[in-house]
Amino acid sequence: MRILIGSAHPYLPQMRGGAQSSTHEMALALQQRGHEVCVVGGLQGKGLFGLRRRIELKLRRRSWVRDDHLGYPVLRAWFPSKVVADITRTFRPDVAMFQSRLPVELAKETEADVPTIIYLRNVEDSDLGGSLRELRDTSYIANSHFTAARFAQSDGISAHVIYPMIDAERYRTRSSRQNVTFINPHPHKGVDIALKVAEACPEIPFVFVKSWGLEAENEENLQAHAARLGNITIRPPTQNMKSVYGEARILLAPSRWEEAFGRVAAEAHVSGIPVVGSDRGGLPEAIGPGGTILPLDAPIEDWAKAVRALWSDEAHYQKVSAAALRYAARDEMNAERQVDQIEKILATACERGRN
């Protein structure tokens, strides 16, 4: 099959997040099965990568630019929904899958020409770019039971549940267990809670790994707190997550955002790293027995107590670590099984399109 995967969000390496990582690993897995995959994403003009794409757009006088350094073609445009119809005519996919940012807006441009699937990876209506009820003959995948239930209630749709695809070998490592790791110190991800937990546990080293870009005020606040507390190390974004999990004893995930899933929890579990996280959205579904789930508004003392229990009580730590490993090995997280499911859904959509 020729498969077009699209989102209005910028794509790797310009934007690093759970949706981008999941898409990349899904694209590679489908390609390994013999399918031809093309990804469409937004474009940012920042940095050397963005500058080169901007120059290329001007020189070639096209509405999108192509690069292949991820192992498959990626087409980038300022406004993907304005060019996705042209891209569809050029790539001629058998099926299209839209997700993350503005999937409805993208689907409306192509659904008359190609069978369409929407992979629901967020639960914010503003991210959809329209109502799911506007689409005619579209199939749906959701990244968690929480996400599927949310859209079943709000839009009356039925979605296949396929958890975010994780190539375990890209994350599995023997950790030195030397810090508490917090990924993406953004206000939506509960950076304020993480800072207070670090302050309440001065004896424990914390590592904050950047992901999304921060507003200048948020960046200054983060740096000032880290300097004042003394037990926080801030690290830049990285694609080598083994280097992050290779030092983590605990993953802290105090998200304020209504997470559709919580990919970082599943990544950490691959190496038996327990998670202390909030009860927001689908995050409890991702953490399961492999950690401690706390109400978002729990007192900081409760957060600190949960972290200290895993930090200091070795018997407790080993028990939860073993549970995390078992949870990571469940059938629903088996990548081969996930690809089988995706292939079946794609093939069914193609067959429906031919009829």
N, C-alpha and C positions, 0 to 999 in steps of 0.2 A: 504494500500500500504506500501511496504518497501521502504523507501526513503533514498538515500545516498546523503549528501550535502558535497561538498568538496572545499577546497582552499589550496594553498601553503602557505598562510599567517599563522603565529601562531594564536592560538585561545585563547579565554578567559580561564584563567585569565592572560595569558602571554602577550597578546596584546589586548588593549582596543581601539576600534574605532567604527565608524559608521557601517561598514560592520559586525563586530563581534556582536554588539548589535542587529542589524537587523536580523542576522542569528539566534541568540539565541531566540529571541522572535518568529520568524517564526517556529523554531524547536518545541518550546513548544506549539504553537498554533496548529500545525499539529498533534502533539502527542495527544493533547486534543481531536482532531477529530477522534482518534482511529488509526492513522497511526504509523508505527514503523520507527523511525528516527535515523540515525547515522551520525555524523559529522566527517569529516577527516580534519586535519589541520597540519600545520608545528609545529616544536618543537624547542624551544630555551633552551640552557643549563644553562641560568642564573637563579639565585635565588634558594630558597629552593625547589620550585615546579619543576624547571628544573633539579636540581640535583637529585631529587627522580626519575624523569622519566629516566634520564641517567642511573642511577643504575639499574632501572627496565629493561631497554633495554639490559644491559649487562648480568644480571642474567637470564633473560628469553630467551636470544638469539633469539629474534624476531626483525623484522624490524619496528615494531610499538608497542606502548603501549596504553592501554585503561584506561580511568577513567570515572566515572559516576556521579560525584558530581554536575553536572549542571542539572541533571534530565533526561539525555539521554546519550547513549554511545558516547564518543569522542575518536577517534583514532588519535594518534599523531606520526609523523615520521620526521626524519631529512629532507627527500626529498619525499614529498607525491606522486609526479608523478612517482617515482620508485616503489612504493608499492601499488598504488591505484588499479591496476589490481588484485593483490592478495587479497586485501581487498574486492573487488567486488566479487571475487569467494567465499570468506568466508561469507560475509554478505548477498549475493545473493539479491540485491535490485531489485525492479520492475522498478525503474527509478532512474537516477542520475542527480543531479543539481550541476554544478560547477560555481564558481564565484570568484570575487576579483583577487587574485594573480594566474596567470598561468592557467586559466580555459581551454584554448585550449590544452595546454600540457596535462592536466589531462584527458580531453575528448577524446583525441586521443588514450589514453591507454584503454578506456573502451567502446567506442561507438559501437564497433562491437558486444559487449555482452549485452548491456543494453541501453534502450532508454535514450537519453541525452538532458538536457536543460542547457543553459548557462544563468545565471542571471547577466547581465551587470551592475556592480556597480562602475566602473571607466571608464574613457575615454582615458587613456594612452595606446597606442599600446604596449609599453614595458611590461605592466602588463599582457597582454593576453597570452604570451608564444607561439605565432604563429598567423597565420591569420585565421580569422573566415571562410575564403573561403576554408580552408583546410578541414573543417568538412562537412560531407555528409548529414546526416538527423537529424539535430539538431534544436530544438526550442529555442526561445530567449525571455527573459524578460528583460526589462530595468527599472532602478529605477527612471527615469524621462523622460519627453518628450524630454528634451535636449539630454539625453544619447541616446534615440532611434533615434533621428534625426541624431546625429553624426555618428552612425554606419550604418544607412540607406544610408547615403551619401558615407561613406568610404568603406563599405563592401557589400552594396546592400542587407542587411537583413532587415526583418520586425520583430519588437519586441513588445510584449505586454507590456504596461506600468503599472507597479505596484509600487507605492511609498514604501519606506522602512517601514516595519511594526513597529508600535509603540503601545505598551500596555500602554494606557493613564494612568492607575492607578499606573504604576511604576514611573510616572513623575509628575502627577498632585499634586499640593500643594498650600497652601495659603502662598504666599511669603511675607516676611517682607519688601521687596523692598528697601534694604539698600546698594546695590552696583551695579556696572557695572561688569558683568561677562564675561570673555574671556576664552574659553575652548580650550586647546591644544596649548600652547605658542611655536609653532614650526615655523621656517622660512616659510614653505609652507603655513601656516595658517595666515600669516601676522603679526607675533609678532612685527616686526619693526613698523608697523602702530599703533598697539595697544599701544606700549610703548610711541609713540609720542602723541597719543590721551590722555593718562594718564598724560603726562607732560603738555599738553595744558589745562588740567582740574584739577588743583591741589586741588580744593575744593571737588572733587568727589572721593570716595573710589572705587578702582578696585580690583577684585579678579581674578587671573590667575590660572586656574585649569589644572594641567599637565595631559597628556594622552600618546602620543607617547614618546619614549625615545629621549633625546637630546644629541648631541655631547658635549664633555666637554667644548669646546669653547663657544657654544651656551648657555650652562647652566651657565657658569661664567658670560657671558654678561647679561643674564636675571637677575641673582641675584644682579649684580652690579647696574643695572638700578633701580631695585626695592628698593635697599638700598638707592640710591641717591635721588630718587623721593619721597619716604616716603608714597605715597598713594596707593601702590600696595601690596597686600598680595598674596603670592604664596602658593598654596595648592597641596598636592599629588594627584595622580589618585584615583578615587573612583568608586565603582559600585553603590553606593547610590546617584543617581543623584537628588533625592528629596532634599538631604541636600545642594546641589549646587543651584538648582532653588528656594529653600525655602528662599534664601536671595537675589535673583537677582531682580533688577528693570528693567534692560536692559541687553540683550545679545549682545555682540560685536563680529562680525564675519567678519573681514577684509581680508578674504582669498585671497592669491595670487595664490593658486592652482586652476586649472580648476575643480571646484567641480562638480561631477556628479549630486549631489542633495544638501545636506547640512542638515543632520539629526538633528544637534543641534538646528537649527531654529525651526523645527517641534516639537522637545521636549519642547522648551521654550514656544511655542504657547499654549500648553496644559494648562499651568497655566496663560495664558494671559500676558506673558512677551514679549514685543516688541523686535525686532532685528534691529540693525544697521549693515548692511553687504555690502560686495562688489558685483559687478555685474559679478562675475566670474562664468562661466559655468551654472549649474543648481541651483545655490544658489538663484538667484532672484525668481525662481519657488517655492523654499521652503519658502522664506520669504513672497512673495505675498503682500497683503495689511497689513500684520501684522508687519510692520516696515518701515525702511528707507533704500533704496538701493542707493549706491553711486558708481560712477566709481572708479575702483581700484586706478587710478592715481589722484583722486580728492585731492585738497590741504588739509592738516591736519586741517586747519581752518574749512573746510566744515564738516569733520568728527566730530570735537569738537562741532560744532554748532548743528549737528543732535543729538548728545548725550545730550548736555545741554537742548535742547528743550524737550526731553523726561524726563530728570531729573527734570527740574524746572517748566515746564508748566503742571499743573495737568489736565486741561481740555484736552489738546492735548494728554497727556499720556493716559487718560481714553478712549479717542476715538480710539487710536491705539491699546490699550490693548483689547478693545471689538472686534476690527477687527481681532486681532490675535486669540481670542477664536473662533470666527465664522469660520475662515480659518481652524483651527484645527479640526472643526467638519464637514468639507465637506466630501461628500461621498467617495472621493478617499483616504481619510485617515482613513476610517472606517475599523478596523481590521478584523471584521467578513466578510465584503465584500471582503477584500483582500485575506483572506484564501479561500473563495469560488472561487475566480479567480485562485489562485494557484492550488487548488485541481483540477479544471477543466483542466488546462493546463497539469498537471501531468497525469491525467487520459487519456487525449487525446494522450499524448506521449506513455503511456503504451499500449493503444489500437493500435496505429500505429506500435509499436514494435511487437505486436502479429501477425499483418497482414504482 
